[in-house]
Amino acid sequence: MVLKFPNSMDECLYFSRRTIGEKGRVTAWVFKMQCPKCKKGVMGKPKDEKTGRPKIRATEYVCDSCGYSEEKAAHQEKLVMNVQYTCPFCGNEGEATTAYKLKSFDGMKAYVFECAKCHKKIGITKKMKEKGSKDEPDDDDE
């Protein structure tokens, strides 16, 4: 299976590059879906009139050409996440697809897919702040 890599971030609803452990790497993306009504435009979040940027907390997706709208939850169920990865367990390099849905994985919400070689589950979690970063105050500064 050969996945199509996006040419631009404008084609994507979601894009992420992560390292997992010491030798694992993941690149994941979700393409915007073609409008089911007009088949010409792509579905995306509605744009703010003042800035022209997508509204981050929008609860619907809107076609950019015909204006057709769909509820966020119903639209996201149809989307597919594409993943290129290097397995942190066995070192296998491969590609996978999974549903664009957060699942519970090791006590956190994550997009979960399975390694094709060792069949272990790999999760793409939300990027968390690491302890000792500049944003977090240290105890020994007093």
C-alpha positions as CSV (number, residue, x, y, z in Angstrom):
1,M,0.0,0.0,0.0
2,V,1.4,3.4,-1.0
3,L,-0.2,6.4,0.7
4,K,-0.4,9.8,-0.9
5,F,1.6,12.4,1.0
6,P,0.0,15.9,1.1
7,N,1.6,18.6,-1.0
8,S,0.4,21.4,1.3
9,M,-1.1,21.8,4.8
10,D,-4.1,23.3,3.1
11,E,-5.1,19.8,1.9
12,C,-5.1,18.5,5.5
13,L,-7.5,18.6,8.3
14,Y,-4.9,17.1,10.7
15,F,-1.1,16.7,10.4
16,S,1.4,15.6,12.9
17,R,5.0,14.4,13.1
18,R,6.1,12.7,16.4
19,T,8.8,10.6,17.9
20,I,7.7,7.7,20.0
21,G,10.3,6.4,22.4
22,E,13.8,6.4,21.3
23,K,13.5,4.8,17.8
24,G,9.9,5.2,16.9
25,R,8.7,7.9,14.5
26,V,5.2,8.7,13.2
27,T,3.9,11.0,10.5
28,A,0.1,11.2,10.4
29,W,-2.3,13.2,8.3
30,V,-6.0,13.4,7.4
31,F,-7.1,14.8,4.1
32,K,-10.0,17.1,3.8
33,M,-13.0,15.3,2.3
34,Q,-14.7,16.2,-1.0
35,C,-18.2,17.7,-0.6
36,P,-20.8,14.9,-0.7
37,K,-23.4,17.3,-2.3
38,C,-21.6,19.2,-5.1
39,K,-18.5,16.9,-5.5
40,K,-16.4,20.1,-6.5
41,G,-15.4,21.7,-3.2
42,V,-13.8,20.4,-0.1
43,M,-15.3,20.3,3.4
44,G,-13.5,22.5,6.0
45,K,-14.3,24.5,9.1
46,P,-16.1,27.8,8.4
47,K,-13.8,30.9,8.0
48,D,-13.9,34.0,10.2
49,E,-15.2,37.0,8.2
50,K,-12.6,39.4,9.7
51,T,-9.4,37.3,9.5
52,G,-10.2,34.7,6.8
53,R,-8.9,32.0,9.1
54,P,-10.8,28.8,10.0
55,K,-12.8,29.0,13.2
56,I,-11.0,26.5,15.5
57,R,-13.9,25.7,17.8
58,A,-16.5,25.4,15.0
59,T,-19.1,22.6,15.5
60,E,-19.7,22.1,11.8
61,Y,-17.8,21.6,8.5
62,V,-18.8,23.6,5.4
63,C,-18.1,23.2,1.7
64,D,-16.0,26.0,0.3
65,S,-17.9,26.2,-3.0
66,C,-21.6,25.3,-2.4
67,G,-22.0,26.1,1.3
68,Y,-23.3,22.6,2.3
69,S,-22.7,22.0,6.0
70,E,-22.4,18.9,8.1
71,E,-22.2,18.4,11.9
72,K,-18.6,18.0,13.2
73,A,-19.1,14.5,14.8
74,A,-20.9,13.0,11.8
75,H,-18.3,14.4,9.4
76,Q,-15.3,13.2,11.4
77,E,-16.7,9.6,11.5
78,K,-16.2,9.4,7.7
79,L,-12.5,10.6,7.7
80,V,-9.5,8.3,7.5
81,M,-6.1,8.9,9.1
82,N,-3.0,8.0,7.0
83,V,0.1,7.0,9.0
84,Q,3.8,6.5,8.0
85,Y,5.7,5.0,10.9
86,T,8.8,3.4,12.3
87,C,7.6,1.0,15.0
88,P,9.2,1.8,18.4
89,F,9.0,-1.9,19.4
90,C,10.4,-3.8,16.4
91,G,11.9,-1.0,14.2
92,N,9.6,-1.9,11.2
93,E,9.0,0.9,8.8
94,G,5.5,0.9,7.3
95,E,2.2,2.6,6.4
96,A,-1.2,2.2,7.9
97,T,-4.7,3.8,7.9
98,T,-7.0,4.1,10.9
99,A,-10.2,5.9,11.8
100,Y,-9.9,9.6,12.7
101,K,-11.3,8.9,16.2
102,L,-9.7,9.3,19.6
103,K,-9.6,6.2,21.6
104,S,-8.4,5.5,25.2
105,F,-4.8,4.3,25.0
106,D,-2.6,3.8,28.1
107,G,-4.9,6.1,30.1
108,M,-4.8,8.9,27.5
109,K,-6.8,9.8,24.4
110,A,-5.0,8.8,21.2
111,Y,-5.3,7.9,17.6
112,V,-4.4,4.2,17.6
113,F,-3.1,2.0,14.8
114,E,-1.3,-1.4,14.7
115,C,2.2,-2.3,13.5
116,A,2.0,-4.6,10.5
117,K,4.9,-6.7,11.6
118,C,4.7,-7.2,15.4
119,H,1.0,-6.3,15.7
120,K,1.5,-4.1,18.8
121,K,-0.7,-1.1,19.1
122,I,0.9,2.4,18.7
123,G,-0.9,5.5,19.8
124,I,-0.5,9.1,18.6
125,T,-1.3,11.1,21.7
126,K,-1.7,14.8,22.2
127,K,1.7,16.5,22.5
128,M,2.3,17.1,26.2
129,K,4.7,19.5,27.9
130,E,7.8,17.8,29.2
131,K,8.8,18.3,32.8
132,G,11.6,20.8,33.1
133,S,10.5,22.9,30.1
134,K,10.8,26.7,30.3
135,D,7.0,27.1,30.6
136,E,7.0,25.2,33.9
137,P,8.5,26.9,37.0
138,D,11.3,24.9,38.7
139,D,11.2,24.2,42.4
140,D,14.9,25.2,42.9
141,D,14.4,28.8,41.6
142,E,13.5,30.1,45.1
